[in-house]
Amino acid sequence: MSFDDLLANNEGYARTFTDGGFDGIAKAGVAMVTCMDSRIEPLAMLGLRLGDAKIIRTPGGRVTSPVLTGCVLSAQLLQVNRIMIVPHTRCAMASGTDADIRRKIAERTGHDTSWIDFGAHPDQLERLRADVDMVASHPLIKGYAEIGGFMYDVDTGRLTQLI
């Protein structure tokens, strides 16, 4: 596989790029944890622009240890005072459990993935509550940033606050 097409696309992008030269501070004071799903455009869905927010993407928009680190750094060093946790509708990570994902990968590849924590869970609201609680109770975030739990609908573009 080649990356030539993507590098060619980047050349066009770079020719008209005018957003350089500013610092890495989140100008709108926002950090968002959301899914890696390509149907999600985090800045556009909030009416924000490049440089306004910190975006942390994971499968299912789950809060993992590296994500928590990103939230701490955002709150402590990057002027973030609001952290949004945003899973979405029709997410593959909510369609079953880790066991289901392991089975699918084993059928496809023959490899055992029992050592990987995928974080799949069919109850998105339960998962969202746990993730919001984890971030909100962290001593380096609590009192520094407000935490909210949301659901993004990939079919309507609507964002709804659940927590």
C-alpha positions in Angstrom: 0.0 0.0 0.0 1.1 3.5 -0.7 0.5 6.8 0.9 1.2 8.8 -2.3 -2.4 9.9 -2.7 -2.6 11.2 0.8 0.7 13.1 0.5 -0.5 14.6 -2.8 -3.7 15.7 -1.0 -1.6 17.2 1.8 0.4 19.3 -0.8 -2.9 21.0 -1.8 -3.9 21.5 1.8 -0.5 23.0 2.7 -0.6 25.4 -0.2 -3.6 27.2 1.2 -2.9 26.6 4.9 -3.2 29.8 7.0 -3.7 28.5 10.5 -0.1 28.2 11.7 1.7 30.2 14.2 -0.5 30.0 17.3 0.1 28.1 20.5 -1.5 24.8 21.6 -3.8 26.3 24.2 -7.5 25.4 23.8 -8.9 28.8 22.9 -12.5 27.8 23.8 -11.4 26.0 27.0 -12.9 22.7 25.7 -11.6 19.2 25.5 -13.6 16.4 23.9 -13.2 12.7 24.3 -15.0 11.0 21.4 -14.9 8.0 19.2 -12.4 7.4 16.3 -15.5 7.0 14.0 -15.0 8.9 10.8 -18.7 10.1 10.9 -17.8 12.5 13.8 -16.4 16.0 13.1 -15.7 17.2 16.6 -15.0 20.9 15.9 -17.6 21.4 13.3 -20.4 19.8 15.4 -19.7 22.4 18.1 -19.2 25.4 15.8 -15.5 25.5 16.8 -12.4 26.0 14.7 -8.8 24.7 14.6 -7.1 25.6 17.9 -10.3 26.0 19.9 -10.4 22.6 21.6 -8.4 19.5 22.4 -9.8 16.4 20.8 -9.0 12.9 22.2 -10.3 10.0 20.1 -10.5 6.4 21.2 -12.6 3.4 20.1 -16.1 4.1 21.5 -15.0 7.4 23.0 -13.9 5.5 26.1 -11.8 7.0 28.8 -8.7 4.9 29.0 -5.5 5.6 31.0 -3.9 7.6 28.2 -7.2 9.6 27.7 -7.2 10.4 31.4 -3.7 11.7 31.1 -4.8 13.9 28.2 -7.6 15.2 30.3 -5.3 16.1 33.2 -2.8 17.8 30.8 -5.7 19.7 29.2 -7.1 20.9 32.5 -3.7 21.7 34.1 -1.6 23.1 31.2 -3.9 23.9 28.2 -6.6 26.1 29.8 -9.4 23.6 29.4 -12.2 24.2 31.8 -14.9 22.0 30.2 -14.4 18.3 29.3 -17.0 16.6 27.1 -17.2 12.8 26.8 -19.1 12.0 23.6 -19.9 8.5 22.5 -22.3 8.1 19.5 -25.2 6.2 18.1 -24.7 3.1 16.1 -21.2 2.6 17.5 -19.5 -0.8 16.9 -18.1 -0.7 20.4 -21.7 -0.7 21.8 -22.9 -3.6 19.6 -21.5 -6.2 21.9 -18.8 -7.1 24.4 -15.1 -7.6 24.3 -15.8 -11.4 24.0 -17.8 -10.7 20.8 -15.0 -8.6 19.3 -12.3 -11.2 20.3 -14.4 -13.9 18.6 -14.8 -11.9 15.4 -11.1 -11.1 15.2 -10.1 -14.8 15.9 -12.5 -15.9 13.2 -10.9 -13.5 10.8 -7.2 -13.9 11.7 -6.9 -16.9 13.9 -5.2 -14.8 16.5 -6.0 -14.7 20.2 -6.7 -11.2 21.5 -7.5 -12.1 25.1 -4.8 -9.8 26.3 -6.4 -6.7 24.7 -9.0 -4.7 26.6 -11.2 -3.3 23.8 -13.7 -1.6 26.2 -16.8 -2.8 24.3 -20.0 -2.6 26.2 -23.6 -2.7 25.0 -24.9 -0.3 27.7 -23.6 3.1 26.5 -25.3 5.1 29.2 -23.7 2.9 32.0 -20.4 3.2 30.3 -20.7 7.0 29.9 -21.6 7.4 33.6 -18.5 5.4 34.6 -16.3 7.4 32.3 -17.7 10.8 33.5 -17.3 9.7 37.1 -13.7 8.6 36.5 -12.8 12.0 34.9 -14.8 14.1 37.3 -13.4 12.5 40.4 -9.7 12.7 39.4 -7.9 14.9 41.8 -6.1 16.8 39.1 -9.3 17.5 37.2 -12.0 17.9 40.0 -12.4 21.6 40.7 -10.4 22.6 37.5 -12.9 21.5 34.8 -16.6 20.8 34.4 -17.3 17.4 33.0 -20.3 16.5 30.8 -21.5 13.3 29.2 -23.2 13.5 25.8 -24.5 11.4 23.0 -23.9 12.3 19.4 -26.4 11.0 16.8 -24.5 10.1 13.6 -27.7 10.2 11.6 -29.0 13.7 12.6 -25.8 15.5 13.7 -27.5 16.3 17.1 -25.6 16.3 20.4 -27.6 15.7 23.5 -26.3 16.1 27.1 -27.1 13.0 29.2 -24.9 13.7 32.3 
